[in-house]
Amino acid sequence: GAAAPAAAAAPAADRPAAAGGYVLAGKSLAEVEKDLIAATLELTGGNRQRAARILGMGERTLYRKIKDMGL
């Protein structure tokens, strides 16, 4: 069979983490959180109640984060 790509042989810590093509490496936790909230709001068509449920946080927490992050 074909040889595995070099990246596949590298330890997980040496590769950027990705979820569905989203690269986490080099981003702060705040940036990742903002992107996740924005993507979830897009997924729910702006329904904050549903987005909060999907994200596993209270609605008030989500509203505060949206305001603080300028979303």
C-alpha atoms as an extended CHARMM CRD file, in Angstrom:
* protein
*
        71  EXT
         1         1  GLY       CA              0.0000000000        0.0000000000        0.0000000000  PROA      1               0.0000000000
         2         2  ALA       CA              0.8870000000        3.6600000000       -0.1310000000  PROA      2               0.0000000000
         3         3  ALA       CA              3.0230000000        5.1520000000        2.6100000000  PROA      3               0.0000000000
         4         4  ALA       CA              1.2150000000        7.3060000000        5.1470000000  PROA      4               0.0000000000
         5         5  PRO       CA              1.7670000000       11.0670000000        4.8290000000  PROA      5               0.0000000000
         6         6  ALA       CA              4.4550000000       12.4420000000        7.1310000000  PROA      6               0.0000000000
         7         7  ALA       CA              1.8880000000       14.5220000000        9.0560000000  PROA      7               0.0000000000
         8         8  ALA       CA             -0.0290000000       11.3860000000        9.9770000000  PROA      8               0.0000000000
         9         9  ALA       CA              3.0980000000        9.9490000000       11.5870000000  PROA      9               0.0000000000
        10        10  ALA       CA              3.7470000000       13.0460000000       13.7050000000  PROA      10              0.0000000000
        11        11  PRO       CA              2.5640000000       12.9930000000       17.3190000000  PROA      11              0.0000000000
        12        12  ALA       CA             -0.7750000000       14.7170000000       17.8570000000  PROA      12              0.0000000000
        13        13  ALA       CA              0.8830000000       17.5080000000       19.8670000000  PROA      13              0.0000000000
        14        14  ASP       CA              2.9510000000       18.4460000000       16.7940000000  PROA      14              0.0000000000
        15        15  ARG       CA             -0.0620000000       18.8110000000       14.4930000000  PROA      15              0.0000000000
        16        16  PRO       CA             -2.6170000000       21.6150000000       14.5000000000  PROA      16              0.0000000000
        17        17  ALA       CA             -5.8820000000       20.4980000000       16.0490000000  PROA      17              0.0000000000
        18        18  ALA       CA             -8.7670000000       20.7010000000       13.6130000000  PROA      18              0.0000000000
        19        19  ALA       CA            -12.4820000000       20.0870000000       13.7270000000  PROA      19              0.0000000000
        20        20  GLY       CA            -14.2090000000       20.0170000000       10.3770000000  PROA      20              0.0000000000
        21        21  GLY       CA            -11.3000000000       21.8700000000        8.7970000000  PROA      21              0.0000000000
        22        22  TYR       CA            -11.1820000000       24.5530000000       11.5060000000  PROA      22              0.0000000000
        23        23  VAL       CA             -7.5770000000       25.0160000000       12.6120000000  PROA      23              0.0000000000
        24        24  LEU       CA             -7.1910000000       25.6560000000       16.3280000000  PROA      24              0.0000000000
        25        25  ALA       CA             -3.4090000000       25.9700000000       16.4820000000  PROA      25              0.0000000000
        26        26  GLY       CA             -2.1780000000       29.5150000000       16.9380000000  PROA      26              0.0000000000
        27        27  LYS       CA             -5.5350000000       30.8540000000       18.1480000000  PROA      27              0.0000000000
        28        28  SER       CA             -6.3160000000       31.9810000000       21.6590000000  PROA      28              0.0000000000
        29        29  LEU       CA             -9.1170000000       30.3570000000       23.6000000000  PROA      29              0.0000000000
        30        30  ALA       CA            -11.0550000000       33.6400000000       23.3460000000  PROA      30              0.0000000000
        31        31  GLU       CA            -10.7340000000       33.6130000000       19.5300000000  PROA      31              0.0000000000
        32        32  VAL       CA            -11.8800000000       29.9940000000       19.3240000000  PROA      32              0.0000000000
        33        33  GLU       CA            -14.8170000000       30.7090000000       21.6480000000  PROA      33              0.0000000000
        34        34  LYS       CA            -15.8660000000       33.7440000000       19.5890000000  PROA      34              0.0000000000
        35        35  ASP       CA            -15.6720000000       31.7450000000       16.3510000000  PROA      35              0.0000000000
        36        36  LEU       CA            -17.6680000000       28.8900000000       17.9010000000  PROA      36              0.0000000000
        37        37  ILE       CA            -20.3870000000       31.2220000000       19.1710000000  PROA      37              0.0000000000
        38        38  ALA       CA            -20.5910000000       33.0010000000       15.8040000000  PROA      38              0.0000000000
        39        39  ALA       CA            -20.8030000000       29.6880000000       13.9230000000  PROA      39              0.0000000000
        40        40  THR       CA            -23.4870000000       28.3830000000       16.2810000000  PROA      40              0.0000000000
        41        41  LEU       CA            -25.5320000000       31.5630000000       15.8990000000  PROA      41              0.0000000000
        42        42  GLU       CA            -25.2570000000       31.1720000000       12.1330000000  PROA      42              0.0000000000
        43        43  LEU       CA            -26.3150000000       27.5220000000       12.3990000000  PROA      43              0.0000000000
        44        44  THR       CA            -29.3920000000       28.4720000000       14.4350000000  PROA      44              0.0000000000
        45        45  GLY       CA            -30.3270000000       31.4090000000       12.2250000000  PROA      45              0.0000000000
        46        46  GLY       CA            -29.5960000000       33.7890000000       15.0940000000  PROA      46              0.0000000000
        47        47  ASN       CA            -31.7680000000       31.9230000000       17.5980000000  PROA      47              0.0000000000
        48        48  ARG       CA            -29.8860000000       32.6940000000       20.8060000000  PROA      48              0.0000000000
        49        49  GLN       CA            -31.9510000000       30.3730000000       22.9760000000  PROA      49              0.0000000000
        50        50  ARG       CA            -31.1740000000       27.4230000000       20.7160000000  PROA      50              0.0000000000
        51        51  ALA       CA            -27.5230000000       28.4590000000       20.3640000000  PROA      51              0.0000000000
        52        52  ALA       CA            -27.1370000000       28.6110000000       24.1500000000  PROA      52              0.0000000000
        53        53  ARG       CA            -28.6090000000       25.1290000000       24.4700000000  PROA      53              0.0000000000
        54        54  ILE       CA            -26.2650000000       23.7370000000       21.7850000000  PROA      54              0.0000000000
        55        55  LEU       CA            -23.2540000000       25.4130000000       23.4240000000  PROA      55              0.0000000000
        56        56  GLY       CA            -24.2220000000       24.1400000000       26.8690000000  PROA      56              0.0000000000
        57        57  MET       CA            -24.4500000000       27.5420000000       28.5030000000  PROA      57              0.0000000000
        58        58  GLY       CA            -27.2120000000       29.6470000000       29.9440000000  PROA      58              0.0000000000
        59        59  GLU       CA            -28.9410000000       32.1960000000       27.7440000000  PROA      59              0.0000000000
        60        60  ARG       CA            -27.7970000000       35.1050000000       29.9040000000  PROA      60              0.0000000000
        61        61  THR       CA            -24.1980000000       33.9040000000       29.6690000000  PROA      61              0.0000000000
        62        62  LEU       CA            -24.4740000000       33.6940000000       25.8900000000  PROA      62              0.0000000000
        63        63  TYR       CA            -26.0790000000       37.1520000000       25.6660000000  PROA      63              0.0000000000
        64        64  ARG       CA            -23.2440000000       38.6150000000       27.7630000000  PROA      64              0.0000000000
        65        65  LYS       CA            -20.5870000000       36.9300000000       25.6390000000  PROA      65              0.0000000000
        66        66  ILE       CA            -22.2530000000       38.1500000000       22.4270000000  PROA      66              0.0000000000
        67        67  LYS       CA            -22.2440000000       41.7030000000       23.7820000000  PROA      67              0.0000000000
        68        68  ASP       CA            -18.6900000000       41.5180000000       25.1480000000  PROA      68              0.0000000000
        69        69  MET       CA            -17.3490000000       39.9810000000       21.9200000000  PROA      69              0.0000000000
        70        70  GLY       CA            -19.1770000000       42.4160000000       19.6750000000  PROA      70              0.0000000000
        71        71  LEU       CA            -21.1030000000       39.7050000000       17.8390000000  PROA      71              0.0000000000
